[in-house]
């Protein structure tokens, strides 16, 4: 039970020491630990003013982490908006990340499928895989059809 501002701040700092958090996510975790909503907001505002809590850093860290795990921009966008971040902030952060999504998808394709499409059944399986990961249909099609500098076995 977090009953004092000091206890709330300590708990918030412990969470932030592990990884970046967004304002909404950190507030939710502190509420789950029994902290008062008003005290949470005061402490989170202080942490923001001190530069210890940053939505921008959280967005950058989250996008980079998920992209490195092979997630595409559509999936990352959806996850961040579900976490209470403004869609416009998410869009801005995705643009600022300057990630070459086609290159990420191609690298994942090479690792996961050896960069090959054997037949139509395999192509459908790979399409579903990339769609579930959050890549755009047109990018998936370009990759698997061998356009855009990428090659498949059935060309």
C-alpha positions in Angstrom: 0.0 0.0 0.0 1.5 3.3 -1.1 0.1 5.9 1.3 2.7 8.7 1.2 4.2 10.8 -1.6 7.6 9.5 -0.8 6.4 5.9 -1.1 4.7 6.7 -4.4 7.8 8.4 -5.8 10.0 5.5 -4.6 7.7 2.9 -6.3 7.6 5.0 -9.5 11.4 5.4 -9.5 11.8 1.6 -9.0 9.6 1.0 -12.0 11.4 3.6 -14.1 14.8 2.1 -13.2 13.8 -1.2 -14.9 12.6 0.4 -18.2 10.9 3.5 -19.6 7.2 3.9 -18.9 4.5 6.1 -20.2 2.5 8.4 -17.9 -0.7 6.3 -18.2 1.0 3.0 -17.8 3.0 4.2 -14.7 -0.1 5.7 -13.1 -2.0 2.4 -13.6 0.8 0.4 -12.0 0.9 2.7 -9.0 -2.9 2.6 -8.6 -2.7 -1.2 -8.6 -0.2 -0.9 -5.8 -2.8 1.0 -3.8 -1.7 4.6 -4.3 -4.2 7.5 -4.3 -4.9 8.9 -7.8 -4.4 12.5 -6.8 -1.0 11.8 -5.1 0.0 9.8 -8.2 -0.6 12.7 -10.5 1.3 15.1 -8.3 4.3 12.8 -8.1 4.2 11.9 -11.8 4.1 15.6 -12.7 7.2 16.2 -10.5 9.0 13.3 -12.2 8.1 14.7 -15.6 9.4 18.2 -14.6 12.6 16.6 -13.4 13.1 14.8 -16.7 12.8 11.4 -15.1 9.5 10.5 -16.8 9.3 11.2 -20.5 6.6 10.2 -22.9 9.0 10.9 -25.8 11.7 8.6 -24.4 9.1 5.9 -23.7 7.8 6.1 -27.3 11.4 5.9 -28.7 12.3 3.0 -26.5 9.1 1.1 -27.1 9.2 1.5 -30.9 12.9 0.5 -31.1 12.4 -2.5 -28.9 9.3 -3.8 -30.7 10.9 -3.1 -34.2 13.9 -5.1 -33.1 11.6 -8.0 -32.1 10.2 -8.0 -35.7 7.0 -6.1 -35.1 5.7 -3.9 -37.8 4.5 -0.3 -37.7 0.8 -1.1 -37.6 1.1 -3.5 -34.7 3.3 -1.0 -32.8 0.9 1.8 -33.5 -2.0 -0.2 -32.1 -0.2 -1.4 -29.0 0.8 2.2 -28.1 -2.6 3.6 -28.6 -4.0 0.8 -26.4 -1.5 1.9 -23.7 -3.2 5.3 -23.6 -0.8 7.3 -25.8 -2.2 9.9 -28.2 -2.3 8.7 -31.8 -0.7 11.9 -33.0 2.3 11.4 -30.6 2.6 7.8 -31.7 2.6 8.8 -35.4 5.2 11.5 -34.8 7.4 9.0 -32.9 7.1 6.4 -35.6 8.2 9.0 -38.2 11.0 10.2 -36.0 12.3 6.7 -35.5 13.2 6.6 -39.2 13.0 2.8 -39.3 13.3 1.2 -42.7 10.3 -1.2 -42.2 10.8 -3.0 -45.6 14.4 -3.7 -44.5 13.3 -5.0 -41.1 10.7 -7.2 -42.8 13.2 -8.5 -45.3 15.7 -9.4 -42.5 13.0 -11.2 -40.6 12.0 -13.0 -43.7 15.6 -14.1 -44.2 15.9 -15.3 -40.6 12.4 -16.9 -40.4 11.9 -18.3 -43.9 15.4 -18.4 -45.4 14.2 -15.7 -47.8 12.2 -18.3 -49.9 8.6 -18.8 -51.0 8.2 -22.5 -52.0 4.6 -22.6 -53.2 1.2 -20.7 -52.8 0.5 -22.4 -49.5 3.8 -21.3 -48.1 3.2 -17.8 -49.5 -0.1 -17.6 -47.7 1.5 -18.8 -44.4 4.2 -16.2 -44.7 1.6 -13.5 -45.6 -0.4 -14.3 -42.4 2.8 -14.3 -40.3 3.8 -10.8 -41.5 0.2 -9.4 -41.3 0.0 -10.6 -37.7 3.2 -8.9 -36.9 1.8 -5.6 -38.2 3.2 -5.1 -41.6 1.2 -3.5 -44.4 -0.4 -5.7 -47.0 1.3 -4.0 -49.9 4.7 -4.3 -48.3 4.1 -8.0 -47.7 3.0 -8.5 -51.3 6.1 -6.6 -52.6 8.3 -8.8 -50.5 6.8 -12.1 -51.3 6.3 -11.4 -55.0 9.9 -10.5 -55.4 9.4 -6.8 -56.2 11.3 -4.0 -54.6 14.7 -5.8 -54.9 13.5 -8.9 -53.0 13.5 -12.4 -54.6 11.4 -15.5 -54.0 12.1 -19.0 -55.2 9.0 -19.2 -57.5 10.1 -16.3 -59.7 
